[in-house]
Amino acid sequence: MHWICTNARTLRSVDGVATLAVALKDAQRRYHLAWYVVRFGRTDGSEAAGEKPSHSGPSVAAPNDQYDERSEELMDVLAMLYFVVEVFRSDDTFGDELSE
């Protein structure tokens, strides 16, 4: 527990919270793009009217499997952010810093 608190304080002292927020947005964007590629076989994020999802290509994990290889980065960033938020949850200024 000591190392988690120390690492969270170090991360916050070097403005790592903003970096984690950007990493979360980027990981979400890549996850969403991978979902479109697997489902529709295209990268533009659009689907033609009435188009059925494509199931060809790489094997698709079960829809409820939230721990597949495509979501690994997203889950890692969320875990890091979770620990930082838990360490600083009683700090009133941290909420303002997080919302920026």
C-alpha positions in Angstrom: 0.0 0.0 0.0 2.9 2.3 0.7 4.2 2.0 -2.8 0.8 2.6 -4.4 0.5 5.9 -2.4 4.1 6.9 -3.2 3.7 6.2 -6.9 0.4 8.1 -7.0 2.0 11.2 -5.3 4.9 11.0 -7.7 2.6 10.7 -10.7 0.6 13.7 -9.5 3.8 15.8 -8.8 4.9 15.5 -12.4 1.5 16.3 -13.9 0.9 12.6 -14.7 -2.8 12.8 -14.0 -3.3 14.8 -17.2 -1.1 12.4 -19.1 -3.3 9.5 -17.8 -6.4 11.3 -18.9 -5.0 11.7 -22.4 -3.9 8.1 -22.4 -7.4 7.0 -21.4 -8.9 9.0 -24.3 -6.4 7.6 -26.8 -6.9 4.0 -25.6 -10.7 4.4 -25.8 -10.4 5.7 -29.4 -8.2 2.8 -30.4 -10.6 0.3 -28.7 -13.6 1.9 -30.5 -11.8 1.7 -33.8 -10.8 -1.9 -33.3 -14.5 -2.7 -32.5 -15.6 -1.1 -35.8 -12.9 -3.0 -37.7 -14.0 -6.4 -36.2 -17.7 -5.7 -36.5 -17.9 -4.0 -39.9 -14.5 -4.6 -41.6 -13.8 -0.9 -42.1 -11.9 1.9 -40.3 -14.0 4.9 -41.0 -16.5 4.3 -38.2 -19.5 4.3 -40.5 -21.9 1.6 -41.5 -24.1 1.5 -44.6 -27.9 1.4 -44.0 -29.0 -2.1 -43.3 -25.5 -3.5 -43.3 -25.0 -6.6 -41.3 -21.9 -7.0 -39.1 -19.1 -8.9 -40.7 -17.8 -11.9 -38.8 -14.9 -12.7 -41.1 -11.3 -11.9 -40.2 -9.8 -12.3 -36.7 -11.6 -14.3 -34.2 -14.0 -12.2 -32.2 -14.2 -12.6 -28.4 -17.6 -13.0 -26.8 -19.4 -9.7 -26.6 -19.4 -9.8 -22.8 -15.7 -10.6 -22.6 -14.3 -7.3 -21.3 -10.8 -8.7 -20.8 -9.9 -9.5 -24.4 -6.6 -8.4 -26.0 -8.2 -5.4 -27.7 -9.2 -3.9 -24.3 -6.0 -4.6 -22.5 -4.5 -1.1 -22.8 -7.8 0.5 -21.8 -8.1 -1.7 -18.7 -4.5 -0.9 -17.7 -5.0 2.9 -17.9 -8.3 2.6 -16.0 -6.5 0.6 -13.2 -3.8 3.3 -12.9 -6.3 6.1 -12.8 -8.4 4.2 -10.2 -5.5 4.0 -7.8 -4.6 7.6 -8.2 -8.2 8.7 -7.6 -8.4 6.5 -4.5 -5.2 7.9 -3.0 -6.4 11.5 -3.5 -10.1 11.1 -3.0 -10.0 13.2 0.3 -8.0 16.0 -1.4 -10.4 18.8 -2.4 -8.0 20.3 -4.9 -7.5 16.9 -6.7 -11.1 16.9 -8.1 -10.5 20.3 -9.7 -7.2 19.0 -11.2 -8.9 15.9 -12.5 -11.7 17.8 -14.2 -9.3 20.0 -16.2 
